[in-house]
Amino acid sequence: MITVEVKLASSSYPVYLGSGLLTAAELLERHLGSGKTLIVSNDVVAPLYLGQVRTSLANRDVEIHIIPDGERFKTAETWYSIIDKLVDMQARRDANLIALGGGVIGDIAGFAAACYMRGIRFLQLPTTLLAQVDAAVGGKTAINHAKGKNLVGAFHQPAAVIIDSATLASLPEREFNAGLAEVVKYGAINDAGFFAWLEENAAAIRQRHADTLHHLILESVKNKSAIVSQDEKEAGIRTLLNFGHSFGHALEAESNYSRFLHGEAVSIGMVTAARLSEIRGLCQTGTAKRLATLLSILGLPVKQPADIKINGLTKALALDKKALASGLRLVLLQAMGHAVVDNQSSDDDILAAMKQSLVSPE
């Protein structure tokens, strides 16, 4: 088992990585308080892993709340159903909430934990690659609004993140590939050496070699932890983690959160952002092609579907929660492994980048 510490100004918490950790009873108990415990999961993950967690917590009175699987259920109604369950349990401020599942579960259960009685303890047990390398680390919790992704949320740090890499064995290929988008992001924005390693090990990654996956997850968590530790609430450098996300979130919103997995939308968004970086003259020509090539090898889409209207995407971008009065803040590349936050892109340049992304790079 490997431990990475997320060190924040106000507090810190561990991220554990290993195989079989859902059955590590002592580890789970170590990070739970004495109050009542609610496990939130979905109807896909629960049949696979809920039994392991319940066995690990056999000495504890545990309640279960199952929600439907999918981004389209990350709504106020679903969030309120978790609050209702906590009320029905007569949970107090010493209660524990455990998020067992992917990024949607972590986001919505974490937001419930942030709001219930102004904040209760919660534990992240991420079961998808995307959640393990990104969503479960950093304390962002949220639900979607019909007009935008994650528009309603709060920062609420977990007591711990316990990553059981064995759960990746059951992950469908599309879900696994979607998680790789966030992995590639770390290399693109912050770690050129890691990006090169991903290029060199793409075949082993697709084959899910255990040692390769452990290194991939560990380096991703280290990269995110290093950034979050400097900027817990996204006042500065943490904004770099949104590379590709403004365009990606717009794609998700325009397709009613039903066409793309989050990582797929981010993959397309990163290529669009890289193309915009080239148009702006911020990075060398060929940077977008290199990025798109790796993403394609890893089974991710890099083209913006032609049937999604660009004017709808620009409206979604205008509502992006990273926008300021001075303009839309976009994360752009100066080189592979070095990103910057920029609000100087013109509407014409943004439209040109979107139109270029309608065509597969050759």
C-alpha positions in Angstrom: 0.0 0.0 0.0 1.3 3.5 -1.0 0.2 6.7 0.8 0.2 10.2 -0.7 -0.6 13.1 1.7 -2.7 15.9 0.5 -1.4 18.8 2.6 -3.7 21.8 2.9 -3.4 25.0 4.9 -6.3 24.1 7.1 -5.9 20.3 7.2 -4.5 17.3 5.4 -5.6 13.9 4.5 -4.2 10.7 3.1 -4.8 9.0 -0.3 -4.1 5.3 -0.1 -3.4 3.2 -3.1 -3.3 -0.6 -3.2 -5.1 -3.8 -4.3 -7.9 -5.2 -2.1 -8.2 -2.1 0.1 -12.0 -2.3 0.2 -11.6 -5.3 2.4 -9.1 -3.5 4.7 -11.4 -3.1 7.7 -8.9 -1.4 10.0 -8.1 1.2 7.3 -11.7 2.1 6.8 -12.5 2.3 10.5 -9.4 4.4 11.1 -11.0 7.3 9.2 -14.6 7.1 10.4 -16.1 8.8 13.4 -18.3 7.3 16.0 -21.6 8.5 14.5 -24.1 6.8 12.2 -22.8 5.8 8.7 -24.4 6.1 5.3 -22.9 4.5 2.2 -24.0 6.1 -1.1 -23.5 4.1 -4.2 -25.2 3.4 -7.5 -27.0 0.5 -9.1 -24.0 -0.6 -11.1 -21.2 -0.4 -8.5 -23.3 -1.6 -5.5 -23.8 -5.2 -6.7 -20.0 -5.5 -7.3 -18.4 -3.9 -4.3 -21.0 -2.9 -1.6 -20.8 -6.4 0.0 -17.0 -6.0 0.5 -17.4 -2.7 2.2 -20.3 -3.8 4.4 -18.2 -6.8 5.5 -15.3 -4.5 6.4 -17.7 -2.5 8.5 -19.4 -5.5 10.1 -19.1 -4.0 13.6 -20.8 -0.8 12.6 -24.5 0.1 12.1 -24.5 1.0 8.4 -27.3 2.4 6.2 -27.3 2.2 2.4 -28.6 4.6 -0.3 -28.5 3.6 -3.9 -29.0 6.1 -6.8 -29.2 5.5 -10.5 -26.0 5.4 -12.5 -25.1 8.2 -14.8 -24.2 11.9 -15.1 -27.7 12.8 -15.9 -28.7 11.8 -12.4 -26.3 14.3 -10.8 -29.2 16.6 -10.0 -30.8 18.5 -7.1 -33.4 15.8 -6.8 -30.9 13.0 -6.4 -28.9 15.1 -4.0 -31.9 15.8 -1.9 -32.7 12.1 -1.7 -29.4 11.7 0.1 -30.3 14.5 2.5 -33.7 12.9 3.1 -32.0 9.6 3.9 -29.7 11.3 6.4 -32.7 13.0 8.0 -34.6 9.7 8.2 -31.6 8.0 9.8 -31.6 10.9 12.4 -27.9 11.4 11.5 -26.1 14.0 13.6 -23.1 16.1 13.0 -20.9 13.2 14.0 -22.3 11.1 11.1 -20.2 9.6 8.4 -20.9 9.5 4.7 -19.1 7.0 2.4 -19.0 7.6 -1.3 -18.6 4.2 -3.1 -18.4 4.6 -6.9 -17.2 6.9 -9.6 -16.9 10.6 -10.0 -20.7 11.2 -10.0 -21.1 9.4 -6.7 -18.1 11.3 -5.1 -19.4 14.6 -6.3 -23.0 14.3 -5.3 -22.4 12.4 -2.0 -19.6 14.8 -1.1 -22.0 17.7 -1.7 -24.6 16.1 0.5 -21.9 15.7 3.2 -20.8 19.4 2.7 -24.4 20.6 3.2 -25.9 18.3 5.8 -25.7 20.1 9.2 -23.1 22.4 7.6 -20.7 19.6 7.0 -20.2 16.0 8.1 -17.3 13.6 7.6 -17.1 11.7 4.4 -14.8 9.1 2.9 -14.0 8.6 -0.8 -13.9 5.0 -2.1 -13.5 5.6 -5.9 -14.0 2.6 -8.1 -13.4 4.1 -11.6 -10.1 5.3 -13.0 -11.4 8.8 -13.5 -12.4 9.1 -9.9 -9.2 7.5 -8.6 -6.9 9.8 -10.6 -9.0 13.0 -10.4 -12.5 13.4 -9.0 -12.0 11.9 -5.6 -8.9 14.0 -4.7 -9.2 17.7 -4.0 -12.5 18.3 -2.2 -14.6 19.6 -5.1 -18.2 18.5 -4.7 -21.2 19.5 -6.9 -24.3 18.8 -8.8 -25.3 19.8 -12.3 -27.7 22.5 -13.4 -29.7 22.0 -16.7 -27.6 24.9 -18.2 -24.2 23.9 -16.9 -22.1 21.2 -15.3 -21.2 21.5 -11.6 -22.7 25.0 -11.2 -24.0 24.2 -7.7 -21.4 22.9 -5.3 -18.9 23.4 -2.5 -15.4 22.6 -1.4 -15.5 19.8 1.2 -12.4 17.7 1.8 -12.7 14.0 2.5 -11.3 12.4 5.6 -9.4 10.0 3.4 -9.4 8.6 -0.1 -9.0 4.8 -0.4 -8.1 3.6 -3.9 -8.6 -0.1 -4.4 -7.0 -0.7 -7.8 -8.6 -4.1 -8.0 -11.9 -2.4 -8.9 -10.4 -1.5 -12.3 -10.7 -5.1 -13.4 -14.5 -4.8 -13.7 -14.4 -1.4 -15.4 -15.8 -1.4 -19.0 -13.3 -0.4 -21.6 -15.1 2.9 -22.4 -15.2 3.9 -18.8 -11.5 3.0 -18.4 -10.5 5.0 -21.5 -12.5 8.0 -20.2 -10.4 8.0 -17.1 -7.3 8.2 -19.1 -8.2 11.7 -20.3 -7.6 13.1 -16.9 -4.3 11.2 -16.7 -3.1 12.7 -20.0 -4.2 16.1 -18.6 -1.5 16.0 -15.9 1.2 15.4 -18.4 0.0 18.1 -20.7 -0.3 20.8 -18.1 2.4 20.0 -15.5 4.6 17.0 -16.3 6.3 16.6 -19.7 8.2 13.6 -18.4 5.0 11.9 -17.4 3.4 12.7 -20.8 6.4 11.0 -22.5 6.0 8.0 -20.2 2.4 7.7 -21.2 3.4 7.8 -24.9 6.0 5.0 -24.3 3.6 2.8 -22.2 0.3 3.3 -24.1 0.1 -0.4 -25.1 0.7 -1.6 -21.5 -1.9 0.9 -20.3 -4.5 -0.3 -22.7 -3.8 -3.9 -21.5 -4.2 -2.8 -17.9 -0.8 -4.2 -16.7 -1.0 -4.0 -12.9 2.4 -2.3 -12.3 1.8 0.2 -15.1 -1.6 1.1 -13.7 -0.2 1.6 -10.2 2.5 4.0 -11.5 -0.1 5.8 -13.6 -2.5 6.3 -10.7 0.3 7.2 -8.3 1.8 9.9 -10.6 -1.6 11.3 -11.3 -2.5 11.6 -7.6 0.9 13.2 -6.9 0.4 15.7 -9.6 -3.0 16.7 -8.4 -2.0 16.7 -4.8 0.9 19.0 -5.5 -1.4 21.5 -7.2 -4.3 21.3 -4.8 -1.9 21.7 -1.8 -0.9 25.1 -3.2 -4.4 26.3 -4.0 -7.3 24.5 -2.2 -10.1 26.6 -3.5 -9.0 27.4 -7.1 -7.9 31.0 -6.5 -4.8 30.5 -8.7 -2.7 27.6 -9.9 -5.5 25.0 -9.4 -7.3 26.5 -12.4 -4.7 24.7 -14.5 -6.6 21.4 -13.7 -9.4 22.7 -15.8 -7.5 22.2 -19.1 -10.0 21.1 -21.7 -12.8 21.3 -19.2 -14.5 24.5 -20.4 -15.0 23.1 -23.9 -15.7 19.6 -22.4 -18.4 20.9 -20.1 -20.0 22.8 -22.9 -20.2 19.6 -25.0 -21.7 17.7 -22.0 -24.3 20.4 -21.4 -25.3 20.7 -25.0 -25.8 16.9 -25.2 -27.9 16.8 -22.0 -25.1 14.8 -20.2 -26.2 11.7 -22.1 -23.9 11.4 -25.1 -20.4 11.7 -23.7 -18.7 10.4 -20.7 -16.9 13.2 -18.8 -13.4 12.0 -19.9 -14.5 11.8 -23.5 -15.8 15.4 -23.5 -12.6 16.5 -21.7 -10.5 14.7 -24.4 -12.2 16.6 -27.2 -11.9 19.8 -25.1 -8.2 19.4 -24.5 -7.5 19.1 -28.2 -9.7 22.2 -28.9 -7.7 24.1 -26.2 -4.4 23.0 -27.7 -5.5 24.1 -31.2 -6.5 27.4 -29.7 -3.1 27.6 -28.1 -1.5 27.2 -31.5 -3.8 29.7 -33.1 -2.8 32.2 -30.4 0.9 31.5 -31.0 1.4 30.4 -27.5 2.9 27.0 -28.3 4.6 25.3 -31.2 2.7 24.0 -34.2 2.2 20.2 -33.8 1.5 20.3 -30.0 -2.2 19.7 -30.6 -1.4 16.8 -33.0 0.9 15.2 -30.5 -1.8 15.4 -27.8 -4.5 14.1 -30.1 -2.4 11.2 -31.2 -1.9 10.0 -27.7 -5.5 10.4 -26.8 -6.5 8.5 -29.9 -4.1 5.6 -29.1 -5.7 5.5 -25.7 -9.1 5.0 -27.2 -10.5 8.5 -26.7 -12.4 10.8 -29.1 -10.6 13.9 -30.4 -13.1 15.3 -32.8 -16.0 17.6 -32.0 -19.2 16.0 -33.5 -20.4 18.1 -36.4 -24.1 17.8 -35.4 -23.5 19.7 -32.2 -24.0 23.3 -33.1 -21.1 25.6 -32.3 -23.4 28.5 -31.4 -24.9 26.3 -28.6 -21.4 25.5 -27.3 -20.5 29.2 -27.2 -23.6 29.9 -25.1 -22.6 27.1 -22.7 -19.0 28.5 -22.6 -20.4 32.0 -21.6 -22.0 30.4 -18.5 -18.8 28.5 -17.6 -18.2 29.0 -13.9 -14.5 29.8 -14.6 -15.5 32.9 -16.5 -14.8 36.4 -15.0 -16.1 39.8 -15.9 -12.8 40.3 -17.8 -13.5 37.4 -20.1 -13.6 33.6 -20.3 -10.6 32.1 -18.5 -9.2 29.2 -20.5 -6.3 27.0 -19.7 -3.9 27.0 -22.7 -0.5 25.4 -23.4 2.8 27.1 -23.8 4.5 23.8 -24.3 3.8 20.2 -23.5 4.0 20.0 -19.7 3.5 23.8 -19.2 0.0 25.4 -19.1 -1.1 28.9 -18.4 -4.5 30.5 -17.5 -5.5 33.1 -20.1 -8.4 35.4 -20.7 -7.2 37.1 -23.9 -8.7 34.7 -26.5 -11.0 36.5 -28.9 -14.4 35.0 -29.9 -13.0 34.6 -33.5 -10.0 32.5 -32.2 -12.2 30.3 -30.0 -14.6 29.7 -32.9 -11.6 28.9 -35.2 -10.3 26.3 -32.7 -13.7 24.7 -32.4 -14.1 24.5 -36.2 -10.6 23.0 -36.5 -11.6 20.3 -34.0 -14.4 19.2 -36.2 -11.7 17.6 -38.4 -9.5 14.7 -37.2 -5.8 15.6 -37.0 -3.7 13.9 -39.7 
